[in-house]
Amino acid sequence: MSIKLTILGFNSAIPKKKSAPTAQLLEIANRYFLIDCGEGTQVQLRRAKAKFSKINHIFISHLHGDHVFGLIGLISTLQLLGKETPLKIFGPKGIQDFIMNQLRHTQSNCSFEIDFIELEGKSSVKIFEDEKVEVYTIPLNHRIYTNGYLFKEKPKKRKLNIEAVQQYPEILTCDYDNLKNGRDFVLESGEIIPNEKLTLDPDPSRSYAFCSDTRYKPDIVPIIQGVDLLYHESTFLSDLQDMADYTGHSTAKEAATIAKDANVGRLILGHFSNRYNDLNVMLDEARPIFENTHLPVLFEAIKID
């Protein structure tokens, strides 16, 4: 398994009895990333049976309360649980002041370091990288500065074709890593054995794009082109297009259009206005444009193998 996305909350500003504001837990290449942290997120993490200790990176899309009000509570809980490893928080400029003021006024001290990576650029940039994963911003168009996030696995190593390798006694176990990295093998005779004869293609690298609150913004399509899974807000139906434009949100039709144009694998809608009691109306509008559209299910673990 390469990616597992757990939906912790998906409604808009006002919490509902059977849901919560935006928050997601992404597991990719054995890394755990928390995306947005609306009110009550730590309770949702408990209900999802997530391990708090594995969360070392948090990505906040913007500073509206339904995406960030749960962050100070989560930090306090991590403190009570004795967290010692650093916590990296990515978010708009001002998030450090927002959190540190709350810690100062409540006279709270952290047992762990908080590293704030504040964002203010208007173009897509790489903000995180390790040996297996890269994360890029997706500039959005909301009422305040907002980013989505693109999470990508790096290309994986090639697989050994053991039957082919065993035909050459000169190839030892210590050579395997070089073969997985794509190198040819040179026999003592000087003969070169091409790598493609000794290895198989690697598993495909997977990707996930999170597009939080935004007006319809077709220029994000090249950024998210071909992602396996896309979450895109769809606060309204298209009969309320004027309200969507005014409040800085998208319709289900617009979210589906983005998914279609970007040729994504699967679309998850979210951030619905509380005016809609039956969310299937969102599917009725989106699926004629992009068939593989789905509604979020609380605590559902969406897997891309």
Summary of the structure (lengths in Angstrom):
residues: 305
radius of gyration: 22.1
end to end distance: 4.4
largest distance: 75.3
contacts: 1006
relative contact order: 0.14
helix: 28%
strand: 29%
